Amino acid sequence: MELRTSRANMNRSELAQEVEELRQQGIEVDDDNEPAPENAHPTPQPTTQVGEWVTPTVCARKESNCSNRKGSWKQFSWQVISEMDELAQFRMCFPEKWVKEVFIPATNERLEGNPLRLSEFYKYLGCLHGLL
């Protein structure tokens, strides 16, 4: 048996006509687009529910009086920022004070040997590759 065209290029009437011709030849055609019984598996039900899905009726930003202004920096003008190198821009956005006052001291309490310095921490992050 030879099919006239590929199924991808057939329109509905051509496909229906071909199915009818195959049935006239005594060939059983399954055209219901349902999976075969051996491939049909029930969808497992979730065993736990995580959270509750809610569709908000009020915009949280508007409720908090947040404006939609463009971003700005209070400490530096855009001109100054445009002249900064990437590390200076990163440090401007990074919680460096917290790293120096909390993270590094907590890390050094558990380290044996030389204490961690801020420059080594930045090198670990990949910010100072080849500079130390």
N, C-alpha and C positions, 0 to 999 in steps of 0.2 A: 504494500500500500504506500502511496506517495502523496504527501500533502502538497496542495497547490502553492501556498505561500506560507511564509513564516507567520506565526500567531501574532508577533509584534506588529506586523503590518496589516493585519486583518481588521476590518470594521465589524460591528456587531452582526450585521446581516450576513456577511460572508462567513463568519464563524458559525452562525446558526445554520446556514445552508450546509456547511461542511459536516457539522454534527448530525444533521438529518441524513445526509448521504451515508455517513458511517453507520448510523442505526439501521438504515435500509439494507446495508451489507451484513447485518447481524452482529455488529460490533457494539458492545456495551460502552456507553460514553457517560462519564461522571462529570457533569458540568455545573454542579451546585456550589463550587468554590468553598466547600467545607473540608476540613482536614479529614484524612482517612482515620478510621477508628483507632488504629495503632499509633497515630500521631496526635490524637486529641487528648490533651491532659487538662484536667481542671486547674484553674488558676488557684495557687495556694493562698489561703487567707493569712494576713499578717498575724503573727502571734502576739505582738505588742503594738500599742499605739503610742507614737511619739508626738507629743504636743497636740495642739488643737489648731486646725486651719480656720482662720477667720478672714473674711473679706472686709477690709476697713471701709468705713463709711465717711471718715473724715481724714484729710491729709495730715499726718503727724507733723510735718514741717510747718504747715500753716497754723496748726493748733498751737505750736510752740513759738509762734511769731518769728520764724526764720525767713529771712528775705532771700531772694534769688539773685543777689548781687554777684558780680564777677569776683573771683578770688583776689585777695590782696595780702600784702605782708605789712605788718605794723612796724617792724623794726628796720626794714630796708625798702628802698624804692625799686621799681622794676629796672631802672637804669643800673643801680648797684648790683642787683641780682644777675643781670645779663652779663656783667663783667666778672662774676665769680667763676672759679673752676668747679668741676663736678663735685669734688670732695667738699669744698666749702658749702655748696648748695645742699649736699647730703647732710653735713653736720648741722646746718641750719634747721633741718627738718627732723633730725634724729634726737632722741631724748638723752643727749650726752651727759647732762647733769645727773640723771638717774643712773646711768651706766657708771659714772665715776663714784657716786655716793653710795649706791646700793649694790649693783651687780658685781663690780670688780672686787669690793671688799668681801662680799659673800663668797665669791669664787676663790679668792686668796686664802680664806679660812680653811678651805678643803685641799688646797694645792700643797704639794711637797716640793721644796726647792724654791726656785725664783718666783717671786710674785708676778702676777699679770699686770701689765701696764696698758694704758689706754691705746698707745700706738700699736701694741701687739694685738689688742682686741680688734682694732680697725684692720690690721693685716689679716687676721683670722676671717673677718667678714669679706675680705677680698678688696677692700678699699685702697690699700696701700701696696698692692702687688709690686714688688721690685723696688720700693722706696726705702725700706728699712735694711 
